[in-house]
Amino acid sequence: MNGKDKRRAPRSRHNSVIEIFDAEGKVAATARLVDFSDVGAAFSVGDPLVMPDRFRARVRLFDRGVLEAEARVVWVKRDKNVTRYGIAFDSLTRVHPTGEFKGPKEI
């Protein structure tokens, strides 16, 4: 290996939360977001998760707002106290701009 990063997009380190949704649209798990790019992300959990082939997730990034993703797991690394997952996005959509969502405005 030549030591060059072979990722398709640059990743930024983040210390945020990622929510993983089940097939019914309910939050099935929350995890710590480790890094993020336009094509994928990595997150970690204490106890391993049972992940479906494809799933929906939501992340909140201060510089980008709230994003929803259709994603799939591409790698899993288990250490003694943490399990890390690498995911690839099939789609990525901004659902709220930066700043806190205050709910619908009354007219």
C-alpha positions in Angstrom: 0.0 0.0 0.0 1.3 3.4 -0.9 -0.2 5.3 2.1 -2.4 7.5 0.0 -6.0 8.0 1.0 -8.2 6.2 -1.5 -11.6 7.6 -0.5 -13.8 9.1 -3.1 -14.5 12.2 -1.1 -12.7 14.0 1.8 -13.9 13.2 5.2 -14.4 15.6 8.1 -14.2 14.4 11.7 -17.4 15.0 13.7 -18.5 14.5 17.2 -22.2 14.4 16.6 -25.0 11.9 16.7 -26.4 9.7 14.0 -29.9 8.2 14.3 -30.6 4.9 12.6 -34.3 4.2 11.6 -36.1 0.9 11.4 -38.4 -0.2 8.6 -41.4 1.5 10.3 -39.6 4.8 10.5 -38.9 4.8 14.3 -35.4 5.4 15.7 -33.9 2.0 16.2 -30.5 3.2 17.5 -28.4 6.3 18.1 -24.6 6.3 17.7 -21.7 8.7 17.8 -20.8 10.0 14.4 -17.0 9.8 13.9 -16.5 11.2 10.4 -18.6 12.3 7.5 -18.4 13.0 3.7 -20.8 13.5 0.9 -20.5 9.8 0.0 -20.3 8.1 3.4 -19.7 8.2 7.1 -18.4 6.3 10.1 -20.0 5.9 13.5 -19.4 4.0 16.7 -21.5 2.3 19.4 -20.7 0.5 22.6 -22.8 -2.6 21.9 -22.9 -4.1 18.3 -26.0 -3.4 16.3 -27.9 -5.7 14.0 -27.9 -3.7 10.8 -30.2 -4.3 7.9 -28.8 -4.3 4.3 -30.2 -0.9 3.6 -31.5 1.7 6.2 -32.4 5.3 6.7 -30.4 7.6 8.9 -30.4 11.2 10.1 -27.4 13.4 11.1 -27.3 17.0 12.4 -24.2 18.9 11.4 -23.7 22.5 12.5 -22.4 23.7 9.2 -24.9 21.8 7.0 -28.1 21.4 8.9 -30.1 18.2 9.3 -29.5 15.6 6.6 -31.3 12.4 5.9 -29.6 9.5 4.2 -30.4 6.2 2.6 -27.4 4.1 3.4 -25.7 0.7 3.6 -23.0 -0.7 5.8 -19.7 -1.3 3.9 -17.4 -2.3 6.8 -17.5 -3.2 10.6 -14.6 -3.1 13.0 -15.0 -4.5 16.5 -12.6 -3.5 19.3 -13.0 -4.6 22.9 -15.2 -1.7 24.0 -16.6 -0.2 20.8 -17.9 -1.3 17.4 -17.4 1.0 14.4 -19.4 1.0 11.2 -18.5 2.5 7.9 -21.5 3.4 5.7 -22.0 4.5 2.1 -24.8 6.8 1.2 -27.2 5.8 -1.6 -28.8 9.2 -1.3 -28.3 12.3 1.0 -30.9 15.0 1.4 -30.9 18.2 3.5 -34.2 18.3 5.5 -33.5 21.4 7.5 -31.0 24.2 6.9 -28.4 25.1 9.4 -29.7 26.3 12.8 -32.2 24.8 15.1 -35.6 23.7 13.6 -38.3 25.6 15.5 -41.3 23.8 14.0 -43.8 25.1 11.5 -44.5 28.9 11.7 -48.0 29.9 12.5 -49.7 32.2 10.0 
